[in-house]
């Protein structure tokens, strides 16, 4: 189940520990399941297919598959759905920089905290 919160006290991304200075989320899509694409959910995150396979469906209906170990960028793409592929559960790990530093200045270049 995706809670949007870190679930592992020692989160891993491509087999390595995620540094404490980064945020991470684990998203699980059940076998045969689909998740509507929400651009805000993937903002500024690099995503790895940690387990299984995903299929991305574009607004025009075109589809692309990515298997275990694939790195994908889902920020700002024109998608309709993210589906699990090949009948297995898919697990995605998204890693991003925190939205703002302690001083209120964003860690992301060119962005300030509102």
N, CA, C and O atoms as a Tinker XYZ file with bonds, in Angstrom:
   456  protein
     1  N      0.843000   -1.179000    0.000000    73     2
     2  CA     0.000000    0.000000    0.000000    64     1     3
     3  C      0.884000    1.236000    0.000000    63     2     4     5
     4  O      1.881000    1.290000    0.720000    81     3
     5  N      0.527000    2.216000   -0.794000    73     3     6
     6  CA     1.292000    3.451000   -0.873000    64     5     7
     7  C      0.732000    4.453000    0.112000    63     6     8     9
     8  O     -0.413000    4.887000   -0.009000    81     7
     9  N      1.538000    4.816000    1.079000    73     7    10
    10  CA     1.111000    5.821000    2.038000    64     9    11
    11  C      1.713000    7.176000    1.712000    63    10    12    13
    12  O      1.334000    8.190000    2.298000    81    11
    13  N      2.663000    7.191000    0.765000    73    11    14
    14  CA     3.342000    8.432000    0.449000    64    13    15
    15  C      4.421000    8.781000    1.451000    63    14    16    17
    16  O      5.108000    9.791000    1.295000    81    15
    17  N      4.581000    7.969000    2.469000    73    15    18
    18  CA     5.574000    8.200000    3.506000    64    17    19
    19  C      6.642000    7.116000    3.447000    63    18    20    21
    20  O      6.357000    5.995000    3.026000    81    19
    21  N      7.864000    7.430000    3.861000    73    19    22
    22  CA     8.887000    6.396000    3.921000    64    21    23
    23  C      8.431000    5.253000    4.826000    63    22    24    25
    24  O      7.927000    5.493000    5.923000    81    23
    25  N      8.607000    4.019000    4.372000    73    23    26
    26  CA     8.174000    2.873000    5.156000    64    25    27
    27  C      9.350000    2.060000    5.672000    63    26    28    29
    28  O      9.178000    1.244000    6.576000    81    27
    29  N     10.523000    2.259000    5.129000    73    27    30
    30  CA    11.693000    1.475000    5.490000    64    29    31
    31  C     12.659000    2.388000    6.237000    63    30    32    33
    32  O     13.007000    3.452000    5.724000    81    31
    33  N     13.105000    2.002000    7.441000    73    31    34
    34  CA    14.035000    2.861000    8.165000    64    33    35
    35  C     15.378000    3.012000    7.446000    63    34    36    37
    36  O     16.114000    3.963000    7.711000    81    35
    37  N     15.703000    2.091000    6.544000    73    35    38
    38  CA    16.931000    2.181000    5.757000    64    37    39
    39  C     16.549000    2.065000    4.273000    63    38    40    41
    40  O     16.811000    1.039000    3.644000    81    39
    41  N     15.931000    3.113000    3.714000    73    39    42
    42  CA    15.458000    3.039000    2.336000    64    41    43
    43  C     16.595000    2.848000    1.343000    63    42    44    45
    44  O     17.699000    3.359000    1.531000    81    43
    45  N     16.304000    2.104000    0.288000    73    43    46
    46  CA    17.305000    1.816000   -0.734000    64    45    47
    47  C     16.808000    2.282000   -2.092000    63    46    48    49
    48  O     15.613000    2.261000   -2.389000    81    47
    49  N     17.769000    2.705000   -2.905000    73    47    50
    50  CA    17.522000    3.151000   -4.267000    64    49    51
    51  C     18.650000    2.574000   -5.105000    63    50    52    53
    52  O     19.812000    2.930000   -4.909000    81    51
    53  N     18.319000    1.687000   -6.037000    73    51    54
    54  CA    19.316000    0.988000   -6.840000    64    53    55
    55  C     20.324000    0.252000   -5.958000    63    54    56    57
    56  O     21.517000    0.206000   -6.257000    81    55
    57  N     19.819000   -0.320000   -4.870000    73    55    58
    58  CA    20.659000   -1.124000   -3.993000    64    57    59
    59  C     21.487000   -0.343000   -2.997000    63    58    60    61
    60  O     22.215000   -0.938000   -2.202000    81    59
    61  N     21.395000    0.962000   -3.021000    73    59    62
    62  CA    22.174000    1.789000   -2.082000    64    61    63
    63  C     21.238000    2.513000   -1.136000    63    62    64    65
    64  O     20.080000    2.775000   -1.461000    81    63
    65  N     21.759000    2.832000    0.041000    73    63    66
    66  CA    20.966000    3.593000    0.999000    64    65    67
    67  C     20.664000    4.985000    0.449000    63    66    68    69
    68  O     21.517000    5.612000   -0.179000    81    67
    69  N     19.454000    5.454000    0.688000    73    67    70
    70  CA    19.074000    6.813000    0.300000    64    69    71
    71  C     19.619000    7.756000    1.362000    63    70    72    73
    72  O     19.307000    7.594000    2.542000    81    71
    73  N     20.434000    8.745000    0.970000    73    71    74
    74  CA    20.969000    9.681000    1.966000    64    73    75
    75  C     19.837000   10.383000    2.711000    63    74    76    77
    76  O     18.783000   10.658000    2.138000    81    75
    77  N     20.062000   10.665000    3.973000    73    75    78
    78  CA    19.049000   11.316000    4.811000    64    77    79
    79  C     18.647000   12.685000    4.271000    63    78    80    81
    80  O     17.564000   13.177000    4.589000    81    79
    81  N     19.495000   13.302000    3.466000    73    79    82
    82  CA    19.187000   14.628000    2.928000    64    81    83
    83  C     18.192000   14.579000    1.762000    63    82    84    85
    84  O     17.823000   15.626000    1.230000    81    83
    85  N     17.756000   13.393000    1.361000    73    83    86
    86  CA    16.788000   13.234000    0.278000    64    85    87
    87  C     15.489000   12.657000    0.806000    63    86    88    89
    88  O     15.478000   11.928000    1.798000    81    87
    89  N     14.396000   12.990000    0.137000    73    87    90
    90  CA    13.104000   12.392000    0.440000    64    89    91
    91  C     12.932000   11.170000   -0.439000    63    90    92    93
    92  O     13.498000   11.100000   -1.530000    81    91
    93  N     12.155000   10.211000    0.029000    73    91    94
    94  CA    11.854000    9.054000   -0.814000    64    93    95
    95  C     10.427000    8.588000   -0.549000    63    94    96    97
    96  O      9.872000    8.799000    0.529000    81    95
    97  N      9.863000    7.962000   -1.545000    73    95    98
    98  CA     8.529000    7.372000   -1.437000    64    97    99
    99  C      8.559000    6.025000   -2.124000    63    98   100   101
   100  O      9.230000    5.843000   -3.140000    81    99
   101  N      7.831000    5.095000   -1.565000    73    99   102
   102  CA     7.678000    3.780000   -2.181000    64   101   103
   103  C      6.236000    3.695000   -2.665000    63   102   104   105
   104  O      5.301000    3.889000   -1.889000    81   103
   105  N      6.063000    3.408000   -3.939000    73   103   106
   106  CA     4.735000    3.294000   -4.544000    64   105   107
   107  C      4.578000    1.873000   -5.064000    63   106   108   109
   108  O      5.383000    1.407000   -5.870000    81   107
   109  N      3.538000    1.189000   -4.601000    73   107   110
   110  CA     3.264000   -0.173000   -5.028000    64   109   111
   111  C      1.999000   -0.182000   -5.871000    63   110   112   113
   112  O      0.964000    0.352000   -5.472000    81   111
   113  N      2.100000   -0.797000   -7.040000    73   111   114
   114  CA     0.935000   -0.964000   -7.914000    64   113   115
   115  C      0.650000   -2.460000   -7.956000    63   114   116   117
   116  O      1.487000   -3.229000   -8.428000    81   115
   117  N     -0.520000   -2.889000   -7.469000    73   115   118
   118  CA    -0.822000   -4.322000   -7.419000    64   117   119
   119  C     -0.817000   -4.961000   -8.801000    63   118   120   121
   120  O     -0.993000   -4.287000   -9.816000    81   119
   121  N     -0.614000   -6.261000   -8.818000    73   119   122
   122  CA    -0.645000   -7.016000  -10.081000    64   121   123
   123  C     -1.946000   -6.710000  -10.818000    63   122   124   125
   124  O     -3.029000   -6.802000  -10.241000    81   123
   125  N     -1.834000   -6.348000  -12.085000    73   123   126
   126  CA    -3.005000   -6.022000  -12.894000    64   125   127
   127  C     -3.602000   -4.662000  -12.595000    63   126   128   129
   128  O     -4.623000   -4.293000  -13.177000    81   127
   129  N     -2.980000   -3.906000  -11.693000    73   127   130
   130  CA    -3.519000   -2.614000  -11.279000    64   129   131
   131  C     -2.998000   -1.457000  -12.108000    63   130   132   133
   132  O     -2.040000   -1.591000  -12.869000    81   131
   133  N     -3.649000   -0.327000  -11.944000    73   131   134
   134  CA    -3.256000    0.899000  -12.618000    64   133   135
   135  C     -3.420000    2.059000  -11.649000    63   134   136   137
   136  O     -4.255000    2.029000  -10.745000    81   135
   137  N     -2.612000    3.066000  -11.857000    73   135   138
   138  CA    -2.643000    4.262000  -11.021000    64   137   139
   139  C     -2.766000    5.468000  -11.952000    63   138   140   141
   140  O     -1.945000    5.631000  -12.854000    81   139
   141  N     -3.774000    6.311000  -11.751000    73   139   142
   142  CA    -3.868000    7.516000  -12.588000    64   141   143
   143  C     -2.619000    8.369000  -12.400000    63   142   144   145
   144  O     -2.097000    8.479000  -11.291000    81   143
   145  N     -2.150000    8.961000  -13.467000    73   143   146
   146  CA    -0.963000    9.812000  -13.396000    64   145   147
   147  C     -1.336000   11.149000  -12.768000    63   146   148   149
   148  O     -2.312000   11.785000  -13.167000    81   147
   149  N     -0.558000   11.562000  -11.792000    73   147   150
   150  CA    -0.714000   12.859000  -11.127000    64   149   151
   151  C      0.660000   13.530000  -11.165000    63   150   152   153
   152  O      1.578000   13.108000  -10.462000    81   151
   153  N      0.796000   14.559000  -11.973000    73   151   154
   154  CA     2.097000   15.209000  -12.177000    64   153   155
   155  C      2.734000   15.666000  -10.862000    63   154   156   157
   156  O      3.948000   15.554000  -10.693000    81   155
   157  N      1.929000   16.174000   -9.937000    73   155   158
   158  CA     2.469000   16.681000   -8.670000    64   157   159
   159  C      3.132000   15.578000   -7.851000    63   158   160   161
   160  O      4.069000   15.836000   -7.095000    81   159
   161  N      2.649000   14.367000   -8.001000    73   159   162
   162  CA     3.188000   13.239000   -7.246000    64   161   163
   163  C      4.642000   12.935000   -7.616000    63   162   164   165
   164  O      5.390000   12.397000   -6.799000    81   163
   165  N      5.039000   13.274000   -8.828000    73   163   166
   166  CA     6.363000   12.900000   -9.329000    64   165   167
   167  C      7.291000   14.093000   -9.519000    63   166   168   169
   168  O      8.374000   13.946000  -10.084000    81   167
   169  N      6.885000   15.265000   -9.058000    73   167   170
   170  CA     7.663000   16.487000   -9.267000    64   169   171
   171  C      9.076000   16.360000   -8.713000    63   170   172   173
   172  O      9.275000   16.040000   -7.541000    81   171
   173  N     10.035000   16.614000   -9.564000    73   171   174
   174  CA    11.462000   16.660000   -9.219000    64   173   175
   175  C     12.007000   15.337000   -8.656000    63   174   176   177
   176  O     12.989000   15.339000   -7.914000    81   175
   177  N     11.377000   14.221000   -9.004000    73   175   178
   178  CA    11.830000   12.921000   -8.481000    64   177   179
   179  C     12.399000   12.056000   -9.595000    63   178   180   181
   180  O     11.894000   12.049000  -10.717000    81   179
   181  N     13.433000   11.345000   -9.273000    73   179   182
   182  CA    13.924000   10.304000  -10.165000    64   181   183
   183  C     13.361000    8.999000   -9.602000    63   182   184   185
   184  O     13.348000    8.785000   -8.390000    81   183
   185  N     12.900000    8.138000  -10.494000    73   183   186
   186  CA    12.148000    6.952000  -10.080000    64   185   187
   187  C     12.842000    5.702000  -10.612000    63   186   188   189
   188  O     13.274000    5.663000  -11.764000    81   187
   189  N     12.944000    4.694000   -9.771000    73   187   190
   190  CA    13.474000    3.405000  -10.201000    64   189   191
   191  C     12.366000    2.364000  -10.053000    63   190   192   193
   192  O     11.602000    2.375000   -9.088000    81   191
   193  N     12.300000    1.467000  -11.036000    73   191   194
   194  CA    11.410000    0.310000  -10.916000    64   193   195
   195  C     12.178000   -0.691000  -10.067000    63   194   196   197
   196  O     13.083000   -1.372000  -10.551000    81   195
   197  N     11.809000   -0.770000   -8.815000    73   195   198
   198  CA    12.534000   -1.602000   -7.851000    64   197   199
   199  C     12.157000   -3.078000   -7.985000    63   198   200   201
   200  O     12.978000   -3.964000   -7.748000    81   199
   201  N     10.909000   -3.324000   -8.367000    73   199   202
   202  CA    10.453000   -4.700000   -8.519000    64   201   203
   203  C      9.331000   -4.725000   -9.569000    63   202   204   205
   204  O      8.509000   -3.812000   -9.639000    81   203
   205  N      9.317000   -5.776000  -10.370000    73   203   206
   206  CA     8.264000   -5.927000  -11.373000    64   205   207
   207  C      8.534000   -5.122000  -12.628000    63   206   208   209
   208  O      9.680000   -4.897000  -13.018000    81   207
   209  N      7.459000   -4.701000  -13.241000    73   207   210
   210  CA     7.519000   -3.970000  -14.507000    64   209   211
   211  C      6.364000   -2.978000  -14.519000    63   210   212   213
   212  O      5.293000   -3.253000  -13.978000    81   211
   213  N      6.589000   -1.814000  -15.145000    73   211   214
   214  CA     5.502000   -0.851000  -15.301000    64   213   215
   215  C      5.259000   -0.582000  -16.779000    63   214   216   217
   216  O      6.133000   -0.770000  -17.626000    81   215
   217  N      4.057000   -0.143000  -17.051000    73   215   218
   218  CA     3.687000    0.296000  -18.392000    64   217   219
   219  C      3.132000    1.707000  -18.246000    63   218   220   221
   220  O      2.199000    1.941000  -17.478000    81   219
   221  N      3.711000    2.636000  -18.982000    73   219   222
   222  CA     3.246000    4.017000  -18.967000    64   221   223
   223  C      2.344000    4.226000  -20.172000    63   222   224   225
   224  O      2.721000    3.914000  -21.301000    81   223
   225  N      1.157000    4.753000  -19.930000    73   223   226
   226  CA     0.223000    5.026000  -21.023000    64   225   227
   227  C      0.090000    6.531000  -21.209000    63   226   228   229
   228  O     -0.335000    7.247000  -20.302000    81   227
   229  N      0.460000    7.000000  -22.398000    73   227   230
   230  CA     0.391000    8.418000  -22.726000    64   229   231
   231  C     -1.055000    8.839000  -22.996000    63   230   232   233
   232  O     -1.931000    7.995000  -23.185000    81   231
   233  N     -1.288000   10.133000  -23.012000    73   231   234
   234  CA    -2.625000   10.651000  -23.280000    64   233   235
   235  C     -3.146000   10.216000  -24.642000    63   234   236   237
   236  O     -4.354000   10.072000  -24.827000    81   235
   237  N     -2.244000   10.005000  -25.596000    73   235   238
   238  CA    -2.666000    9.588000  -26.939000    64   237   239
   239  C     -2.820000    8.074000  -27.064000    63   238   240   241
   240  O     -3.080000    7.568000  -28.156000    81   239
   241  N     -2.661000    7.340000  -25.946000    73   239   242
   242  CA    -2.851000    5.895000  -25.948000    64   241   243
   243  C     -1.586000    5.080000  -26.167000    63   242   244   245
   244  O     -1.599000    3.865000  -25.966000    81   243
   245  N     -0.497000    5.715000  -26.574000    73   243   246
   246  CA     0.750000    4.971000  -26.757000    64   245   247
   247  C      1.244000    4.463000  -25.408000    63   246   248   249
   248  O      1.039000    5.102000  -24.375000    81   247
   249  N      1.902000    3.295000  -25.433000    73   247   250
   250  CA     2.380000    2.677000  -24.200000    64   249   251
   251  C      3.857000    2.323000  -24.304000    63   250   252   253
   252  O      4.365000    1.991000  -25.375000    81   251
   253  N      4.526000    2.402000  -23.164000    73   251   254
   254  CA     5.943000    2.054000  -23.081000    64   253   255
   255  C      6.153000    1.268000  -21.802000    63   254   256   257
   256  O      5.650000    1.647000  -20.744000    81   255
   257  N      6.906000    0.160000  -21.894000    73   255   258
   258  CA     7.183000   -0.687000  -20.721000    64   257   259
   259  C      8.597000   -0.449000  -20.208000    63   258   260   261
   260  O      9.525000   -0.174000  -20.969000    81   259
   261  N      8.725000   -0.566000  -18.880000    73   259   262
   262  CA    10.013000   -0.449000  -18.214000    64   261   263
   263  C     10.106000   -1.554000  -17.169000    63   262   264   265
   264  O      9.189000   -1.743000  -16.370000    81   263
   265  N     11.219000   -2.282000  -17.180000    73   263   266
   266  CA    11.401000   -3.402000  -16.261000    64   265   267
   267  C     12.193000   -3.045000  -15.035000    63   266   268   269
   268  O     12.645000   -1.912000  -14.865000    81   267
   269  N     12.352000   -4.033000  -14.183000    73   267   270
   270  CA    13.084000   -3.893000  -12.935000    64   269   271
   271  C     14.470000   -3.294000  -13.194000    63   270   272   273
   272  O     15.203000   -3.746000  -14.074000    81   271
   273  N     14.809000   -2.275000  -12.415000    73   271   274
   274  CA    16.099000   -1.605000  -12.548000    64   273   275
   275  C     16.062000   -0.373000  -13.433000    63   274   276   277
   276  O     17.022000    0.398000  -13.454000    81   275
   277  N     14.972000   -0.172000  -14.164000    73   275   278
   278  CA    14.876000    0.996000  -15.053000    64   277   279
   279  C     14.732000    2.276000  -14.239000    63   278   280   281
   280  O     14.026000    2.311000  -13.231000    81   279
   281  N     15.411000    3.323000  -14.692000    73   279   282
   282  CA    15.255000    4.659000  -14.130000    64   281   283
   283  C     14.327000    5.431000  -15.049000    63   282   284   285
   284  O     14.524000    5.447000  -16.264000    81   283
   285  N     13.321000    6.069000  -14.479000    73   283   286
   286  CA    12.384000    6.854000  -15.284000    64   285   287
   287  C     12.179000    8.224000  -14.661000    63   286   288   289
   288  O     12.279000    8.395000  -13.446000    81   287
   289  N     11.897000    9.179000  -15.501000    73   287   290
   290  CA    11.594000   10.545000  -15.095000    64   289   291
   291  C     10.131000   10.763000  -15.420000    63   290   292   293
   292  O      9.749000   10.746000  -16.590000    81   291
   293  N      9.309000   10.966000  -14.407000    73   291   294
   294  CA     7.868000   11.097000  -14.605000    64   293   295
   295  C      7.370000   12.518000  -14.402000    63   294   296   297
   296  O      6.167000   12.770000  -14.468000    81   295
   297  N      8.274000   13.435000  -14.160000    73   295   298
   298  CA     7.917000   14.834000  -13.936000    64   297   299
   299  C      7.654000   15.515000  -15.274000    63   298   300   301
   300  O      8.533000   15.583000  -16.133000    81   299
   301  N      6.437000   16.018000  -15.437000    73   299   302
   302  CA     6.121000   16.813000  -16.612000    64   301   303
   303  C      5.850000   16.028000  -17.886000    63   302   304   305
   304  O      5.837000   16.609000  -18.971000    81   303
   305  N      5.636000   14.736000  -17.780000    73   303   306
   306  CA     5.307000   13.958000  -18.975000    64   305   307
   307  C      3.793000   13.878000  -19.110000    63   306   308   309
   308  O      3.066000   14.039000  -18.130000    81   307
   309  N      3.331000   13.634000  -20.305000    73   307   310
   310  CA     1.899000   13.630000  -20.592000    64   309   311
   311  C      1.365000   12.202000  -20.535000    63   310   312   313
   312  O      1.230000   11.538000  -21.563000    81   311
   313  N      1.061000   11.736000  -19.323000    73   311   314
   314  CA     0.596000   10.370000  -19.132000    64   313   315
   315  C     -0.844000   10.335000  -18.636000    63   314   316   317
   316  O     -1.344000   11.286000  -18.036000    81   315
   317  N     -1.483000    9.224000  -18.902000    73   315   318
   318  CA    -2.821000    8.957000  -18.389000    64   317   319
   319  C     -2.736000    7.993000  -17.198000    63   318   320   321
   320  O     -3.339000    8.232000  -16.152000    81   319
   321  N     -1.976000    6.894000  -17.372000    73   319   322
   322  CA    -1.907000    5.839000  -16.377000    64   321   323
   323  C     -0.479000    5.331000  -16.183000    63   322   324   325
   324  O      0.370000    5.440000  -17.068000    81   323
   325  N     -0.248000    4.780000  -15.010000    73   323   326
   326  CA     0.937000    3.967000  -14.733000    64   325   327
   327  C      0.374000    2.618000  -14.314000    63   326   328   329
   328  O     -0.360000    2.531000  -13.329000    81   327
   329  N      0.709000    1.569000  -15.047000    73   327   330
   330  CA     0.160000    0.239000  -14.791000    64   329   331
   331  C      1.271000   -0.729000  -14.395000    63   330   332   333
   332  O      2.431000   -0.561000  -14.769000    81   331
   333  N      0.883000   -1.749000  -13.626000    73   331   334
   334  CA     1.826000   -2.839000  -13.397000    64   333   335
   335  C      1.820000   -3.682000  -14.667000    63   334   336   337
   336  O      0.805000   -3.772000  -15.358000    81   335
   337  N      2.939000   -4.285000  -14.964000    73   335   338
   338  CA     3.030000   -5.057000  -16.196000    64   337   339
   339  C      3.288000   -6.526000  -15.941000    63   338   340   341
   340  O      3.785000   -6.906000  -14.881000    81   339
   341  N      2.954000   -7.334000  -16.897000    73   339   342
   342  CA     3.245000   -8.773000  -16.893000    64   341   343
   343  C      2.666000   -9.525000  -15.693000    63   342   344   345
   344  O      3.219000  -10.549000  -15.290000    81   343
   345  N      1.579000   -9.044000  -15.122000    73   343   346
   346  CA     0.885000   -9.781000  -14.085000    64   345   347
   347  C      1.497000   -9.775000  -12.703000    63   346   348   349
   348  O      0.983000  -10.456000  -11.816000    81   347
   349  N      2.574000   -9.037000  -12.480000    73   347   350
   350  CA     3.199000   -8.977000  -11.160000    64   349   351
   351  C      3.013000   -7.591000  -10.550000    63   350   352   353
   352  O      2.800000   -6.606000  -11.258000    81   351
   353  N      3.098000   -7.536000   -9.237000    73   351   354
   354  CA     3.093000   -6.263000   -8.527000    64   353   355
   355  C      4.314000   -5.449000   -8.972000    63   354   356   357
   356  O      5.388000   -6.007000   -9.198000    81   355
   357  N      4.147000   -4.152000   -9.094000    73   355   358
   358  CA     5.263000   -3.264000   -9.427000    64   357   359
   359  C      5.549000   -2.373000   -8.219000    63   358   360   361
   360  O      4.635000   -1.843000   -7.588000    81   359
   361  N      6.830000   -2.223000   -7.916000    73   359   362
   362  CA     7.243000   -1.354000   -6.811000    64   361   363
   363  C      8.168000   -0.287000   -7.380000    63   362   364   365
   364  O      9.188000   -0.592000   -7.997000    81   363
   365  N      7.794000    0.964000   -7.163000    73   363   366
   366  CA     8.584000    2.112000   -7.610000    64   365   367
   367  C      9.134000    2.830000   -6.394000    63   366   368   369
   368  O      8.449000    2.963000   -5.380000    81   367
   369  N     10.371000    3.292000   -6.494000    73   367   370
   370  CA    10.953000    4.126000   -5.445000    64   369   371
   371  C     11.300000    5.460000   -6.089000    63   370   372   373
   372  O     12.072000    5.531000   -7.046000    81   371
   373  N     10.704000    6.522000   -5.535000    73   371   374
   374  CA    10.933000    7.880000   -6.039000    64   373   375
   375  C     11.801000    8.626000   -5.034000    63   374   376   377
   376  O     11.498000    8.651000   -3.841000    81   375
   377  N     12.877000    9.232000   -5.517000    73   375   378
   378  CA    13.800000    9.975000   -4.662000    64   377   379
   379  C     13.880000   11.404000   -5.184000    63   378   380   381
   380  O     14.031000   11.640000   -6.383000    81   379
   381  N     13.775000   12.351000   -4.253000    73   379   382
   382  CA    13.856000   13.760000   -4.644000    64   381   383
   383  C     14.512000   14.558000   -3.523000    63   382   384   385
   384  O     14.652000   14.095000   -2.391000    81   383
   385  N     14.903000   15.756000   -3.879000    73   383   386
   386  CA    15.446000   16.663000   -2.872000    64   385   387
   387  C     14.291000   17.202000   -2.042000    63   386   388   389
   388  O     13.170000   17.292000   -2.542000    81   387
   389  N     14.536000   17.560000   -0.790000    73   387   390
   390  CA    13.465000   18.149000    0.013000    64   389   391
   391  C     13.010000   19.466000   -0.606000    63   390   392   393
   392  O     13.802000   20.139000   -1.265000    81   391
   393  N     11.744000   19.846000   -0.405000    73   391   394
   394  CA    11.218000   21.050000   -1.041000    64   393   395
   395  C     11.856000   22.345000   -0.581000    63   394   396   397
   396  O     11.899000   23.304000   -1.352000    81   395
   397  N     12.357000   22.414000    0.653000    73   395   398
   398  CA    12.950000   23.667000    1.124000    64   397   399
   399  C     13.989000   23.388000    2.187000    63   398   400   401
   400  O     13.884000   22.437000    2.961000    81   399
   401  N     15.006000   24.254000    2.200000    73   399   402
   402  CA    16.021000   24.162000    3.243000    64   401   403
   403  C     15.526000   24.801000    4.527000    63   402   404   405
   404  O     14.424000   25.346000    4.580000    81   403
   405  N     16.337000   24.728000    5.541000    73   403   406
   406  CA    15.955000   25.287000    6.845000    64   405   407
   407  C     15.704000   26.781000    6.784000    63   406   408   409
   408  O     14.897000   27.312000    7.546000    81   407
   409  N     16.401000   27.465000    5.870000    73   407   410
   410  CA    16.260000   28.918000    5.784000    64   409   411
   411  C     15.101000   29.337000    4.884000    63   410   412   413
   412  O     14.928000   30.526000    4.615000    81   411
   413  N     14.291000   28.358000    4.409000    73   411   414
   414  CA    13.154000   28.679000    3.563000    64   413   415
   415  C     13.483000   28.773000    2.092000    63   414   416   417
   416  O     12.599000   28.994000    1.265000    81   415
   417  N     14.766000   28.604000    1.758000    73   415   418
   418  CA    15.179000   28.632000    0.366000    64   417   419
   419  C     15.160000   27.209000   -0.162000    63   418   420   421
   420  O     15.705000   26.295000    0.457000    81   419
   421  N     14.533000   27.034000   -1.298000    73   419   422
   422  CA    14.405000   25.700000   -1.853000    64   421   423
   423  C     15.741000   25.124000   -2.217000    63   422   424   425
   424  O     16.653000   25.842000   -2.627000    81   423
   425  N     15.859000   23.787000   -2.061000    73   423   426
   426  CA    17.047000   23.070000   -2.490000    64   425   427
   427  C     17.056000   22.919000   -4.000000    63   426   428   429
   428  O     18.069000   22.530000   -4.583000    81   427
   429  N     15.939000   23.223000   -4.632000    73   427   430
   430  CA    15.823000   23.103000   -6.081000    64   429   431
   431  C     16.184000   24.447000   -6.714000    63   430   432   433
   432  O     15.605000   25.471000   -6.353000    81   431
   433  N     17.123000   24.457000   -7.644000    73   431   434
   434  CA    17.547000   25.717000   -8.258000    64   433   435
   435  C     16.368000   26.464000   -8.861000    63   434   436   437
   436  O     15.490000   25.871000   -9.488000    81   435
   437  N     16.366000   27.768000   -8.660000    73   435   438
   438  CA    15.369000   28.628000   -9.282000    64   437   439
   439  C     13.995000   28.604000   -8.632000    63   438   440   441
   440  O     13.049000   29.184000   -9.167000    81   439
   441  N     13.870000   27.944000   -7.489000    73   439   442
   442  CA    12.568000   27.865000   -6.832000    64   441   443
   443  C     12.683000   28.372000   -5.407000    63   442   444   445
   444  O     13.670000   28.104000   -4.722000    81   443
   445  N     11.689000   29.092000   -4.969000    73   443   446
   446  CA    11.624000   29.566000   -3.588000    64   445   447
   447  C     10.361000   29.010000   -2.963000    63   446   448   449
   448  O      9.349000   28.797000   -3.630000    81   447
   449  N     10.447000   28.788000   -1.688000    73   447   450
   450  CA     9.292000   28.304000   -0.944000    64   449   451
   451  C      8.240000   29.409000   -0.855000    63   450   452   453
   452  O      8.575000   30.558000   -0.566000    81   451
   453  N      6.979000   29.074000   -1.097000    73   451   454
   454  CA     5.918000   30.111000   -1.047000    64   453   455
   455  C      5.710000   30.649000    0.350000    63   454   456
   456  O      4.863000   31.518000    0.557000    81   455
